[in-house]
Amino acid sequence: MDYEFFMRISACYDSAASYGVERRENAWLNDLDLYLGSCFGMLGGNPRAAVWFCDVNNDYSIGRNIVITKPPLSPTAWDFSFREENRDAMIYWLTYQRIARVMASARATTLQRPELECDWRSYYENHLYGPSGAEMNVTLYPLSRSAEMLNGWIKCAFSSGARISVRKYVDLCRNGLRFKFINSLRSRLMPKVVVCLGDSARREFVRAFDLDGVGMREHVLKPADQERVIHSSVKDGTTWVFCPALAGVSGLCSNVFLDELGKLISGMLEPSDFTDTLYQAR
């Protein structure tokens, strides 16, 4: 990461931290708040990318390191070494495979490539969340909201006596530094599209990105006999797309819906947004 760009992300951290950390009896809670107000738990990708995918929870144990040194000011990326290390596990990451299909469709449509070149598997194996790719992942709550898993991580990271309720952890993310950092990062890096996964959690996304009072537009995806409703909001040059989860009976898990979502996103992008994603047609 070049120095100028590193300083831009550092400014986001400083901006969030400038709100002040509440003085707490347990010092480790202050440390946890500062750690959450950073790139911790962002699963990977290119912060300069035009497209961000935003999850509510981090459901995969990817890149979780319990050795606390200092808050990470840059997100990880799925580089060559990451892919080699996790190649066998990647077979089972269905949500990310579906995101790859969305992006492959968006890329093929934006670049006006034939449908046959919309190869999601190649995109997944070679490009998704790459260090100079077309997308990045952001997570609102980077630690599990299972009390057992949450406190297991906190005890290993801070002290054997450290313990927090799930409700307190959620409040810390919402009203502490986590949401402030994410919104500051978005304001400074200005992605064109933020795809928010899980329409039932729309209120969480609105809170995190300070979208209260911003109007919404409805889009209907109907590639066949079924349909899904997508909502979008626009603010300060960024479009938020609120869509159902990429799983479940009522979600966007079929190939036709994923392709249609990609086509919808492509209308917000330009060919230059995929410059660093070298497409490998088969």
Secondary structure, DSSP 8 states (H G I E B T S, - for coil): --HHHHHHHHHHHHHHHTT-----SSHHHHHHHHHHTTTTT--EE-TT-SEEEEEEE--S--S------S--SS-----HHHHHHHHHHHTT-HHHHHHHHHHHHHHHHHTT--GGG--HHHHHHHTTT-TTSSEEEEEEE-S-SSHHHHHHHHHHHT-TT----HHHHHHHHHHSSHHHHHHHHHHHH--SEEEEE-GGGHHHHHHHTT-TT---EEEEE-SSS--EEEEEEEETTEEEEEE--SSSTTSS-SHHHHHHHHHHHHTT--GGGGTT------
